[in-house]
Amino acid sequence: MKSQDFKELIIRSLDSESDPEMASGKLEEAGVTYRFREGFTERVIDKIFTAGDSVVREIEFVRSLNSVFYRIALTGVAAIVLLMISIFIVQGSLSMDSFLGIGNTNDESILYLLTGN
């Protein structure tokens, strides 16, 4: 059987209205047979079940990662709140300049420091 014939059989097998027995009959007429070694079924089933275990492990990993993220995020928010309170106590106000640690400077000098121009 030529490779073009195989391609046509594969393409026809994707059609939902095609007859799979006709395709297998053509393959058998061409001398193509499929024989599997002993234990093939068990190995396939083992692979399927181990894949299920890996999906469960991945779900458990995502859950634990989410719980760790929430713990770190809450700690970060608490640190930001403490920082803002300490800035308010030291500076007497809570403006953007006091948050950035900038004293009485011009906007032009800030731009010069940031851009170098």
C-alpha positions, 0 to 999 in steps of 0.5 A: 500500500502506498503512502498516499493510500495511507494518507487517504485512509487517515483523512477518511477516518477523521470523518464522522460518517466514515465506516471504520470497518472499511478502513481496517478491511483495506489495511488488512487487504494490503497486508498490514496487521497489528500485533501487540506483545504480551502485557501491552494492555496492562502497560497502557492502563498503568500509564493512564492511571499514573497520568491521573496521579500526576494531575492530582499532584499538580492540583495539590501543588497549585492549592499549596502555592495559593495558600503560600501566596496568600500568606506572603501577600498578607504579610506584605500588606501588613509591612506596607501599612506599617511603613505608611504609618511610620512615614506619617509619624515621622513626616507629619503627612502622608504625601507622595513626596514623603512616601518616596523620601523626598524632602523639599526639592524641585520637580526638575531636580527629581527629573534630573536625578531619574533621567540623567538629563 
